[in-house]
Amino acid sequence: MKKLIIAMSAITALSLLVPGAGFAQHEASPNNIVGLYLNPDGTGANCTVDIGAPVSVYLVLINPTDVENGDAPFATINAFECMLNFVGPIPFLLGVTLPPTGTNDGDASDINNGFLEYIVGLDTPMDVTTGSVTLISFQFIVTNPEVTEIALAPTSTPSIPGAIAYQSVADEFRTMLPAGGSLGVPLFVFNYCGLPTEEKCFGSVKALYR
């Protein structure tokens, strides 16, 4: 029993170090969470091991909520700002899709600089659908087998000092909370998915007794 407890503790610790491949549960998620996912509704894995094939990755805001005024859910989004930082070999950026009528005033000119900055305003607000809204769609291709991580950081001119943010009501920005728990924590990983399923975790425990 002692061996089992130690094994489970080790697996839990590992799972906290890297993004898992579980699915986002919007109804159970905290408010104003932003993450990078393989599905545009904020579900699916936040990692991939595909090399040499295009991979679509979506920056998604989950449960946008007016936490300062009674926790009322926002129905639309009209602006957002954040920076993506890359650690490791830089993947090829095949394409970026902003929301219709969206204009970026940030510096996203060259991913080889190690970052992409987005300060986006929308002429027409985006609707929040079933608790989430896709902010940006990316398409990458990875040719290097080494691990690359993507984390979020504030822009060079943040509307809320030290934070990443979005807006629904004019002149009222709200903080977005990274799905990893804090800024700088990887939200998406190329070439490593850790322990992606409960089956694999349980298999690792069983292996200790063979």
C-alpha positions as CSV (number, residue, x, y, z in Angstrom):
1,M,0.0,0.0,0.0
2,K,2.9,2.4,0.8
3,K,4.4,1.7,-2.7
4,L,1.0,2.5,-4.3
5,I,0.6,5.8,-2.4
6,I,4.2,6.9,-3.4
7,A,3.5,5.9,-7.0
8,M,0.3,7.9,-7.2
9,S,2.0,10.9,-5.6
10,A,4.7,10.8,-8.2
11,I,2.2,10.6,-11.1
12,T,0.2,13.5,-9.7
13,A,3.4,15.6,-9.5
14,L,4.3,14.8,-13.1
15,S,0.9,15.7,-14.3
16,L,1.1,19.1,-12.8
17,L,4.4,19.9,-14.6
18,V,3.0,19.6,-18.2
19,P,-0.3,20.2,-19.9
20,G,-2.5,17.1,-20.0
21,A,-4.6,15.9,-22.8
22,G,-7.9,16.0,-20.9
23,F,-10.9,18.0,-22.1
24,A,-12.0,21.3,-20.8
25,Q,-15.3,21.3,-18.9
26,H,-16.8,24.7,-19.3
27,E,-19.5,24.3,-16.7
28,A,-16.9,23.3,-14.1
29,S,-14.2,25.8,-15.1
30,P,-13.4,29.0,-13.2
31,N,-14.4,32.2,-14.9
32,N,-12.3,34.1,-17.4
33,I,-9.9,31.3,-18.2
34,V,-7.8,31.5,-21.4
35,G,-5.9,28.6,-22.9
36,L,-4.6,27.0,-26.0
37,Y,-6.4,23.9,-27.3
38,L,-6.7,21.7,-30.3
39,N,-10.5,22.4,-30.6
40,P,-12.0,25.8,-31.2
41,D,-14.5,25.5,-28.3
42,G,-11.7,25.1,-25.7
43,T,-11.8,21.3,-25.5
44,G,-9.3,18.7,-26.5
45,A,-5.6,18.3,-25.8
46,N,-3.2,21.2,-25.1
47,C,-0.3,19.3,-26.5
48,T,0.7,17.4,-29.7
49,V,3.4,15.1,-30.8
50,D,2.7,15.5,-34.6
51,I,5.8,16.3,-36.6
52,G,5.7,17.4,-40.2
53,A,2.0,17.8,-40.4
54,P,-0.1,21.0,-40.0
55,V,-1.6,21.4,-36.5
56,S,-4.4,23.9,-35.7
57,V,-4.2,25.5,-32.3
58,Y,-6.9,27.8,-30.8
59,L,-6.6,30.5,-28.2
60,V,-9.9,30.3,-26.4
61,L,-11.5,32.3,-23.6
62,I,-13.7,30.2,-21.4
63,N,-16.6,31.5,-19.3
64,P,-16.1,35.3,-19.8
65,T,-17.8,36.7,-16.8
66,D,-18.2,40.1,-15.2
67,V,-16.7,39.2,-11.8
68,E,-16.8,42.8,-10.7
69,N,-20.6,43.1,-11.0
70,G,-22.4,40.0,-9.8
71,D,-20.7,37.4,-11.9
72,A,-23.0,37.9,-14.9
73,P,-21.8,36.1,-18.0
74,F,-20.7,38.3,-20.9
75,A,-22.6,37.7,-24.2
76,T,-20.0,39.3,-26.4
77,I,-16.3,40.2,-26.6
78,N,-15.0,43.3,-28.4
79,A,-11.3,43.4,-27.6
80,F,-8.5,41.3,-26.1
81,E,-4.7,41.5,-25.6
82,C,-1.9,39.0,-24.8
83,M,1.5,37.9,-25.9
84,L,2.5,34.3,-26.8
85,N,6.0,33.4,-25.8
86,F,7.8,30.4,-27.3
87,V,10.5,28.4,-25.5
88,G,12.3,25.9,-27.6
89,P,12.7,25.5,-31.3
90,I,10.3,27.9,-33.1
91,P,7.6,26.1,-35.1
92,F,6.7,27.3,-38.6
93,L,3.6,29.5,-38.5
94,L,1.5,28.6,-41.5
95,G,-1.4,30.9,-40.7
96,V,-3.2,33.1,-38.2
97,T,-6.9,33.8,-38.2
98,L,-8.2,36.7,-36.2
99,P,-11.9,37.3,-35.6
100,P,-13.8,38.9,-38.5
101,T,-13.4,42.7,-38.3
102,G,-10.5,42.2,-35.8
103,T,-7.4,44.4,-36.2
104,N,-4.1,43.7,-34.4
105,D,-2.0,46.6,-33.1
106,G,0.6,44.3,-31.5
107,D,3.8,43.1,-32.9
108,A,3.2,39.7,-34.5
109,S,5.5,40.4,-37.5
110,D,7.9,37.5,-37.0
111,I,7.4,34.3,-34.9
112,N,11.2,33.8,-35.1
113,N,11.5,36.7,-32.6
114,G,10.2,34.2,-30.0
115,F,6.9,35.9,-29.4
116,L,3.6,37.0,-31.0
117,E,1.9,40.0,-29.6
118,Y,-1.8,40.6,-30.0
119,I,-3.7,43.8,-29.1
120,V,-6.9,43.2,-31.0
121,G,-10.0,45.4,-31.3
122,L,-13.1,44.3,-33.1
123,D,-15.4,46.5,-35.1
124,T,-18.2,44.0,-34.5
125,P,-18.2,42.1,-31.2
126,M,-17.9,38.3,-31.2
127,D,-20.7,36.2,-29.6
128,V,-19.8,33.9,-26.7
129,T,-21.2,30.5,-27.6
130,T,-21.8,27.7,-25.0
131,G,-19.4,29.3,-22.5
132,S,-16.5,30.0,-24.8
133,V,-15.2,32.2,-27.6
134,T,-12.3,31.6,-30.0
135,L,-9.9,34.6,-29.9
136,I,-7.3,33.4,-32.5
137,S,-6.8,30.4,-34.7
138,F,-3.2,29.3,-35.5
139,Q,-1.8,26.7,-37.8
140,F,1.7,25.5,-37.0
141,I,3.9,22.8,-38.4
142,V,6.8,21.3,-36.4
143,T,9.8,19.8,-38.0
144,N,12.2,19.7,-35.0
145,P,11.7,16.8,-32.5
146,E,12.7,18.9,-29.5
147,V,10.1,20.2,-27.0
148,T,8.6,23.6,-27.6
149,E,6.4,25.4,-25.0
150,I,4.0,28.3,-25.4
151,A,3.1,30.5,-22.5
152,L,1.2,33.7,-22.2
153,A,2.5,37.1,-21.0
154,P,1.2,40.7,-20.9
155,T,1.7,42.9,-24.0
156,S,4.2,45.7,-24.2
157,T,1.4,48.1,-23.3
158,P,-1.1,46.2,-21.1
159,S,-4.4,47.8,-20.3
160,I,-4.2,46.2,-16.9
161,P,-0.6,46.3,-15.6
162,G,1.0,42.9,-15.4
163,A,-2.1,41.1,-16.8
164,I,-3.6,39.8,-20.0
165,A,-7.1,41.1,-20.6
166,Y,-10.3,41.2,-22.7
167,Q,-13.1,43.7,-23.0
168,S,-16.9,43.3,-23.4
169,V,-18.1,46.7,-22.2
170,A,-16.3,49.7,-23.7
171,D,-13.4,50.9,-21.5
172,E,-13.9,48.1,-19.0
173,F,-11.1,45.5,-19.3
174,R,-11.2,42.2,-17.4
175,T,-8.3,40.0,-16.5
176,M,-7.9,36.7,-18.3
177,L,-6.5,33.9,-16.1
178,P,-4.2,31.5,-17.9
179,A,-5.4,27.9,-17.8
180,G,-1.9,26.9,-16.5
181,G,-2.6,28.8,-13.3
182,S,-0.3,31.8,-13.8
183,L,1.5,33.8,-16.5
184,G,4.6,32.1,-17.8
185,V,3.4,28.5,-17.2
186,P,3.2,26.6,-20.5
187,L,-0.3,26.4,-21.9
188,F,0.6,24.3,-25.0
189,V,3.5,21.9,-25.7
190,F,4.8,20.5,-29.0
191,N,6.5,17.1,-29.0
192,Y,5.5,16.1,-25.4
193,C,2.2,15.2,-23.9
194,G,3.2,13.8,-20.5
195,L,0.8,11.3,-19.2
196,P,-2.2,11.9,-21.5
197,T,-4.7,9.4,-20.2
198,E,-5.8,7.8,-16.9
199,E,-5.2,4.4,-18.6
200,K,-1.5,5.2,-19.0
201,C,-1.2,6.4,-15.5
202,F,-2.9,3.3,-14.1
203,G,-0.6,1.2,-16.3
204,S,2.4,2.9,-14.8
205,V,1.2,2.0,-11.3
206,K,0.6,-1.7,-12.2
207,A,4.1,-1.9,-13.7
208,L,5.5,-1.4,-10.2
209,Y,4.1,-4.8,-9.1
210,R,5.3,-6.9,-12.1
